[in-house]
Amino acid sequence: MHKLIMKTLILSSLISANMAHAVKIPVEKSDAIYQSLSYSQAEAAAGIVQLNGYRCNSISKFKPLILDRGYHLICNNWQYSYTIKDKGGKMIVEVE
């Protein structure tokens, strides 16, 4: 599933973790991450959001987009909502 996107997410997560001294991003509820996705994917998505200058200190919800290639991420107790899409090989963060 979206192998290029996941490789980009994981690479961005490593960069983010390096910048943040490997601080883990907490998941707020046990069902916050969609069943076919993993914590490392959610953390990578949060890392991409942070690298783009936005806040995501905890993960409220993380799920794939239905009609597009990308993900929907909600952070900080449902305070911030982001869409992360692959556009031309670059991960684009849109604030909702």
Buried (B, 14 or more C-beta within 10 A) or exposed (E): EBEEBBEBBBBBBEBBBEEEEEEEBEBBEEEBBBEEBEBEBBBBBBBBBBBBEBEBBBBBBBBBEEEEBBBBBBBBEEEBBBBBBBEEEEBEBEEE
